[in-house]
């Protein structure tokens, strides 16, 4: 089964939901970054949430950035998702390793930290991007995303995110759902959905058992006339390139740039998102320095 996200409605349009299978997406992130199990779980949850929120954007070039910065040893989690299902992300400290928590599960909450901020930036092609922010509530990510949606976007949401990691650090299963009640949703429908959610198996267990996103949401929303409105493939995709990183190098302080040319004699730039390395040899660096100086003279 490939990774994909679905968007659905139910209860005559008063309920909408998203569900995503992201096992391959998270496994690719684990492979690229050499993530520890708890780092895989944390980044995987954030990538799953961003994938679902991203497909809700309308424009082909719209992007959504999800940044979670807590006071735990994992450091910042940064994820970027497009409306077309392309997702990339990284964590500041990918090798963090912690004991299992009291429930014998990966301790994502401690890794992320309970104090900090969750920030969502939506670039919708306007003059200024939309920026929303909320405090972290628990570091469990699903709870933090739900709280953000409620307080920053005024959209009460039920959020479930899960990642199962094998003993060899590979990803066994990953996925999640977001269910939202729109204004005017009948209280008895909301109560019935809440009961279904609370009595359902964990989201990671459902995907580990082979359930599809449709089956996951059908188990919660099926009795309310669920209709699938959109299906979008999801994949890890980084858009870094040599030319872009070249200009990042050229924007460095000139003294630092000259020091690299004269002493290091080459520059190695590594993309945060995909860990791809770009090598710039001394002759190319000299040409870049000359180009920079010409550009400054023409200003």
Secondary structure as UniProt FT lines:
FT   STRAND          4..10
FT   HELIX           11..13
FT   STRAND          15..21
FT   HELIX           23..33
FT   HELIX           37..54
FT   TURN            55..56
FT   TURN            60..61
FT   STRAND          63..70
FT   TURN            73..74
FT   STRAND          76..82
FT   TURN            83..84
FT   STRAND          86..91
FT   TURN            94..95
FT   TURN            102..103
FT   HELIX           108..112
FT   STRAND          116..123
FT   STRAND          130..135
FT   HELIX           142..151
FT   STRAND          157..165
FT   TURN            167..168
FT   STRAND          171..181
FT   TURN            183..184
FT   HELIX           187..199
FT   HELIX           203..208
FT   TURN            209..210
FT   HELIX           213..221
FT   HELIX           222..224
FT   STRAND          227..233
FT   STRAND          235..236
FT   HELIX           242..250
FT   HELIX           254..259
FT   HELIX           260..264
FT   STRAND          266..270
FT   TURN            272..274
FT   STRAND          277..281
FT   HELIX           282..297
//
